[in-house]
Amino acid sequence: MAQKNSGLSESLEDYLEVILDLEEENKVARVKDIADKMGILRGSVTGALKNLAERGLINYEPYSFITLTPKGTTIAREVTQRHIILKDFLSRVLQMDLEQADANACRMEHAMDKSAIDRLVQFIDYINNCPRTGEDWIALFREYRQKGPRSRQECRECIDRCREFLDREKPK
């Protein structure tokens, strides 16, 4: 498995993500709000918060508000960004429904290292900007998934259309 950037377990990364989300909504997080958002019991939250506080990632005292430290904020934003990138790729490019894309992104965000995420961002940028790809390319993938592989003749016609497009785009 790839080395993780934060050195934290998936669970602790999830806590940081939730605390960041709650901070953005309410300026602070509370144990009750964390438990509700994660669908777990309040008692389960306390151990994780102590662990995060010991690592210097959150400001936490029992029965008080919880906030991220600068280091905790950095890690939480990185995890959140990985989630957003993966969810977008899974839903927009691979055409998974949003719920399925979100659930898979949540699992994948913890396993992928920075170099893999960076490569995925480059690929998405390529899809968005290369004249041979783009939204029509994604639409053709959707069609491929629905109808199955194209014939050689259909592929040749597609290549010819791409060449015509590129010829029109060349500076004169």
N, C-alpha and C positions, 0 to 999 in steps of 0.2 A: 504494500500500500504506500502511496505517496506520503512524504513527510509533510505534516501539517504545519502551517505557518505559525499558529498560535501556541502549539504544544498543549492545547486544552482538549478535553473530551468533547464529543458531539453535544452531550448534555450541557456542559458548561458554556459552550459556544451558543447554544440555543437560549440559555438564560441571558447572556449578554445581548443577543438580538432582541429579546422580549423587553429587557430593561431599556434599551435604546428606543424602541418603539414607544414604550410608556413615557419615557422622558420627552420625546417629541410631542406626544399628545398632552401630557399633564405636567411637564417640567420635572417630575420626580416619579419614582415607582414605589409601590407598597407591596408587601408580601401577598396580601389578598389579591391585588391586581395581577401580579405575576402568576399566582396559582390559577386564577380564573382564565387568564389568557393561554396558559399552557395545559389547562384541563387536568390539573393535579391537585392533591391536597396541600393545604398551607404548610403542614408539618414537613412535607418533602422539600419545600423551598429553602427552609432555614439552613440545612447542611450545605447546600450548594452556595448560598450567599456567604456563609462563613468561609468556604473554600475560595470564592472569588475575592473576598475582602483580604484574606491572607496573602493572596497573589498580587494585591495592590490594584485590582481591576475595578473595584466598586468601593464606595463609601457606604458602610453599613454598620448600624448599631441596632440591636433588638428593639422592636417597637418604634422604630423611626423610619423616615423616608430613606430610600435607596437611590443613589446616583452613581453614574459611571465616573471613574477617574479618566484623565486624558488617555492613559494607556488602554483602559477598558473601552473607551469610546472608539479608539483607533481599531481595535480588534473587532468590535461589534459592527463597525461600518464596513470592514473588509468582508466579514461573514455575510452581512446584508447585501453587499454589492455582488458577491459570488452568487447568492440566491437569485437576485434580480436577473443577472446575466444568464444563468442556467434556465430559469423559468421562461425567459423570453425566447431562448433558443429552442427549448422543448415545445413551447406552444406555437411560436410563429414559424419556425423553420421545420421542425419535425411534426408539427400540427397535432400535438396532444391537446386534449381538452384542458382548460385552465386548472381545474382541481387536480387532475393527474399530473400535470406539469409542475404544479406547486409542491405536491407531495414528493415527487422524484427529485426536484431541485433541492428540497430540504435534506434529503439523504445524500445527494451528490456533493453539496456545498462543503461538507465536512471532509470528504475524501480527496478532493482535488487540490493539488498544490498550486502555487502562484503561476508557475510556468504553464501548466495545463490551462488554467483560466485565461492567462494572457494569450495563448494560442487560439483559444475559442473566441476571444474578443477579436483577434485578427481575422479569423474565419468569418465571423459575422460582419465585420467591416468590409471584407472582400465581397461577401454576398450582397451587401447593400450598395456597393460602389462599382463593381465590375460590370461593364455593359453586357457581358455574356450571362450575368446572373440577375440579381434583383428580384423584385416582387413577381415578375412574370415567371422567373425560374422557380420560385416557391410555388406559384400557382400550377406550374407544370408538374412539380413533384406531387402536389395534391391530386392532380389528374392521374398521374402514374399510380399512386396508391389506390385510387378508386377503380381504374380501368385495367391496370396491369401494364406490362412492358409495351413499348411502341415497336412498330415494325422498322426494319432498316430503312425503308423508303421514308417513313415519317421522320426518322432521325436525320437523314440527308437533307430533307426539306427544311428542318429546323436549323441545321448548320448553314444552309444557303441563306436563310433569312438573317442569321447572325452576321454572316459575311457582308451582305448587302447593307445592314445597319452600320457596320464598322467602316465600310467604304464611304458611306454618306457622312460619317463623323470625322473622317480624315481631313486635316487642314489642306487647303488648296494652294 
